[in-house]
Amino acid sequence: MRLVLLLSNIMNLKSRQVDYNQAFPQAPLDDPVFMRMPQGWFVAPDGKLHQHPDLKYHDTMHYIIKLRKNLYGCKQAARNWFKYLSAGLLSHGFTPSKLDPCPFLRHDCIMVIYMDDCLIFAKEDFTIDALLSALSQTYKLEDQGTVNDYLGIRISKDSTSKTISMIQTGLIDSILDDLNLLSSYKTNDTPALGILHPDPNGAPRQESWNFRSVIGKLNFLAQQT
């Protein structure tokens, strides 16, 4: 993504950010998948699903339904969606990159995909408009305008120097807030020079936070920017 953004700035390409609404359920389901009836739904005598908010899970647990569409939570959901979107892009003249399956290339534009979030770059806006109009015949999507924020990253472009900058202050603030450090914390100009070991004689930690969540956010921050 960094390379595509840099090239788009150097070549002064137009950009557009697109989000596919409820992407996974848009894709067909290749394998037979069955699930118990969700709470609040029931099968009427006419054989159709109906909703009743007062129904409890034990009232419907003896019903099993077969999914007709891809659904969040299915193991193959992400792959099914990618296959479905890829097939549509291929039909519109795109070719996936040989180095990475997520960038799709066409003679007049470039599309970068991350799940259901896409970036499109082209020399002219009307090229992007025509592409979105064609894709909207098959997919439910939302045009979110020029690329400024993507996957939690603030993207700033300098057309004069042909450079881009990428920052994640929102994610950093979120991590500090999770650790209860947003209001008061100490800073250092340089990272720690050695390994930080536990202090068995120190005071017990008073704050409560989700260790795995914070580590995941820190890892995403380190890998992205």
N, C-alpha and C positions, 0 to 999 in steps of 0.2 A: 504494500500500500504506500509506503514512504516513497519508493521509486516512482510510482505512478503519479503521486502528488507533485513530486519534484519536476517530473517531465511535463506535467500539465501546466505548471507555473512557468517553466522555461519556454514552452511553446505557446503560452497565453491561451490555453484551452478554456472553453466554457465548462462549468461543472454543475452537477445536479445530484441531490441526495434523494433516494427513493426508499420507502418502507413498504413492505408487503403486509397488508392487514391480515391477522390470523393466518400466517403463512402455512403452517403445517397442515391444518384441516383443508387447505386448498388442494393438496396433492392426493391422488388416489392411493388406496391401500392395496398392495400387491398380495399380501399373505392374509389368510383368514385369521382374524383376531376377535376374540369374544371377551366380554366383560360383564360384570354384574350391573344391575340397574343402578344408576346414580340416585342418591337420596333426593326425594322430592319429585320423582317421576314414576309413572305407572303405565301399564299396558291396559288400554280400555277394551271392551268387548269388540270394538271394530278393528282391533289389532294394531292401532296406532298409539304412539307415545303421547302422553299428556303430562302436564306438570301440575303438581299440587304441593305447595310449600309446607303443609302440615304433615306430610307423610314422613315417617321415620325409616331409617335404613332397614330395620328388621321387617318392615311391611313389604319391601320390594326385593329382598335379597334372594328369593327363590326364582327370580327372573334372570335369564341370561340373554344378552343381546349381541348381535354381530355388527361390528363396525363396518360402515360403508366407505368412510373416508379416513385419511391419516389423522392421528390425534396426538396431542402433546402427552408425553409419558410413555408412548410406545418406543421400544428399543430402536426400531428402524425408522422412526419419524423424521429425524434430521436427514438421513440418507434419501428417503422417499421424496422429501421436499426438494433436495438438491437435484435429484434426477429429474423431477418434474420441471423445475425451473431451467435446468440445463437443456432439456429437450426443446423448450420454447425458444431459448436463445439461439440454439443451433438452427431452428427453423427460420429465424430472422437474420441468418447470415453470419452469426458469430462463430468464432473458433476458440476453444480453450487454450490457454498458454501451455506450452510443453514443459515449462519449468514449475508451474504452480496451477492447480486446478481451479483456483478462484478468479483470476483475471480472464475475461473473455474479450477477444479482439475482433474488430471489424474494420473495414477499410476507412470508415468515416468516424468511428468512435471506439471508446474503451469502456468496459464495465467491470467493476471490481465488486465481488460478492462476499459478504460475511453473514451467513445464515439468511435472514430476511432483510438485511440492510445492504443497500447497493449504492455505489458511487458511479456516476456516468460522466465521461469527459468527451468533448467533441469540439471542433473548430467553431461551429455555429449552434446557436440555441435552437434553431428550427429542426436541426438533426435530432436533438434530444427530444424535442416536443413530438416529432413524428414517431420516434421509437416508443415513447411512453404511451402515445395514443394506440399504437399497434399492440403493445403488451397488455394494455388495459382491456383488450377484447377477450383475453384469456385469464388474466390474473387481477385480483383486487389489490390495488396499490395506491400509495399516496405520494404525491410530489411534494417534497419538503424543501425545495429551493436550493440555492447555492450552498456548497459544502462549507460549513463553518465548524460544526461539532459532529464528530463521528466516533461512536463507541466510547463515549466519555472523554474524547480527546478534543481540545480546542485547537483548531487549525488556523493559523494566520499566514497570509501570503503577502510578500512584498514584490510587486510587479517591477519595481525599479531595479532591485538587486537580483531578481529572479530567484528568491529563496523562500523557504517556508519554515515556520516554527511550530512545534507541537508541544502543548503543555497539558497537564492533567491536574490542575489545581483543585478541581471539584472532587476527584478521587482522593487526593491527598488530604483535603479537609474532611472527607468522609472517614478515612482511616484514623485521623486524629480524634474525631468525634467518637468513633467506636472505642478508642482507648482512653476516653475522658481526658484528652490532652489539648482540646481545642481552645479552652479558656486560658490555660496557663501551662507553658512548657518551656524547657530550656533548649537552646539550639547550639550546635557546634559547626564551625566552619568546615571541618573535615570529618569524614567517617571515622569510626573507631579503628585504631591501628592493630588491635589484637582481637582474639576471640573473647566474647563476653560470656563468662561462666556464671552459673547460679550462685547466689549469695545465701548459703544455708543459715547464716547468723543474722540476716537482715529481717526487717519487719515484714510480716505477712502482707500480701497484696490486698488492698481494700476494694479495688474496682472489680467489676464483673463484666467480662466481654467474651465474645465468641472467638476462640483462638483460631479455628479453621477458617472462619470468614475473613479475619484480618490477614492471615497468611496468604489466602487466595487473592485478596486485594493487593497486597504488597508484591506478590508474584506478577500479577497483571501489570502493575505500575512499572516494575523493573523490566519486563519484557517489551512493553510498548514504547516507553519514552526514556 
